Amino acid sequence: MASMVFSECSTSTTSRFFPMSLRKDAVVLLRRLSLPRHSCASKVPLSFRAFTVGASTPTSPPPSASVAIEACAKVIDGKYVAKQIRDEISSEVSRMKEAIRVVPGLAVILVGDRKDSATYVRNKKKACESVGINSLEVHLPEDSKEEDVLEFISGFNDDPSVHGILVQLPLPSHMNEQSILNAVTIEKDVDGFHPLNIGRLAMRGREPLFVPCTPKGCIELLHRYGIGIKGKRAVIIGRSNIVGMPAALLLQREDATISIVHSRTQNPEEITREADIIIAAVGQANMVRGTWIKPGAVIIDVGINPVEDSKSSRGYKLVGDVHYEEACKVASAITPVPGGVGPMTIAMLLSNTLTSAKRAHNFQ
Ligand SMILES: NC(=O)c1ccc[n+]([C@@H]2O[C@H](COP(=O)([O-])OP(=O)(O)OC[C@H]3O[C@@H](n4cnc5c(N)ncnc54)[C@H](OP(=O)(O)O)[C@@H]3O)[C@@H](O)[C@H]2O)c1
């Protein structure tokens, strides 16, 4: 189960909109299909991307556009966008190597034997290889001392071939996570969790060196689908340091008016119903129901929750924090789970590593 949950979690330097010509194609396709407003849940293949209100089209046509029988909300295809981003990163890595003979490097430190963490690290390594980024891995035993981890971090901080350092969380309980994360130099903090990076993200007129990967991936999806943020009402459900809080800061930087819903919020449904854009990062399967959603809202579902499924050979399936079938009938666009935000996370990590290497070598 762990491997499935974590393989879903997977970044971009710039947001690019899609060529007008392809947008026109998508509009034509959409007209031809004349989609009725029904659930897109199980009937529409993830490869199908139909574009309705206010969204543009990925840079190339979907691999296999299928006729949507009951689609309503367009599917924001994170898997497809993440692949595009990895391709862009790959060509930038090659260009850099050719021009200045520098290959970006990412160091990952894993402590202990958690299977989920090991799978997550393996996926990051594979993703690095797929775009030509060097990856170094340190695997320390569960009973290592905090000083051992700090020593490796210090070595990587000083190593010019390493442009990004990632400490896989969670750490064993005898270690102080804060002091370990604080030890990563801000110039190599590709996870964007260093308080200085978060502080800069929160301040007007300041620029973080890195933005945390999952929230960055959420915003990138909005950009790549041409979904406007400025002036919109956005509700972020969840306020964790790694997803909800930085997602709220990012949307605010893009001139959305934000509300944050958390476990003590009295009227989450009412607040969420005001949103043009909903980012759900809670960790509660299907919590956001159709009645919580304003017609036409755009939904980014970060949640990854395993739920029992007797039809699956594994005995479970993954669902988001948003009730997908209900949401599809109300929203204008939605990310699926799996295949939405998950693949974007690793893509953003690669992007942050490339950005770091370019910055270190002043390579444009
Ligand atoms: N796709 C990806 O790449 C990716 C990456 C990271 C996480 N995730 C997934 O995203 C979800 C959230 O992760 P996380 O690390 O942010 O989780 P987290 O640290 O557990 O934070 C959950 C947040 O949800 C809030 N919350 C909990 N129950 C709630 C309720 N009933 N109503 C309203 N708010 C509630 C909590 O409020 P309080 O602050 O008041 O406790 C907290 O702020 C998980 O399913 C996780 O697996 C996915």
The ligand as a Gaussian input file, in Angstrom:
#p B3LYP/6-31G(d) Opt

LIG

0 1
 N       -0.002000      14.949000      -3.783000
 C        1.122000      15.163000      -3.109000
 O        2.206000      15.241000      -3.658000
 C        1.000000      15.352000      -1.632000
 C        2.043000      15.955000      -0.914000
 C        1.849000      16.166000       0.459000
 C        0.669000      15.760000       1.069000
 N       -0.292000      15.129000       0.326000
 C       -1.575000      14.700000       0.919000
 O       -2.311000      15.878000       1.252000
 C       -3.071000      15.656000       2.439000
 C       -2.670000      16.707000       3.462000
 O       -1.307000      16.558000       3.771000
 P       -0.586000      17.472000       4.877000
 O        0.792000      16.988000       5.014000
 O       -0.840000      18.912000       4.572000
 O       -1.456000      17.001000       6.161000
 P       -1.398000      17.479000       7.671000
 O       -0.046000      18.005000       8.037000
 O       -1.986000      16.377000       8.440000
 O       -2.401000      18.724000       7.707000
 C       -3.754000      18.536000       7.528000
 C       -4.472000      19.855000       7.640000
 O       -5.863000      19.605000       7.469000
 C       -6.583000      20.209000       8.532000
 N       -7.729000      19.384000       8.868000
 C       -7.748000      18.147000       9.403000
 N       -9.015000      17.734000       9.550000
 C       -9.804000      18.716000       9.104000
 C      -11.200000      18.893000       9.011000
 N      -12.045000      17.942000       9.380000
 N      -11.673000      20.040000       8.496000
 C      -10.845000      21.018000       8.086000
 N       -9.499000      20.913000       8.143000
 C       -8.989000      19.783000       8.664000
 C       -5.621000      20.256000       9.710000
 O       -6.055000      21.305000      10.548000
 P       -5.268000      21.752000      11.885000
 O       -4.104000      22.568000      11.415000
 O       -6.259000      22.544000      12.621000
 O       -4.848000      20.483000      12.550000
 C       -4.297000      20.527000       9.012000
 O       -4.070000      21.907000       8.828000
 C       -2.757000      14.216000       2.837000
 O       -3.744000      13.382000       2.274000
 C       -1.429000      13.928000       2.189000
 O       -1.249000      12.554000       1.904000
 C       -0.157000      14.931000      -1.008000

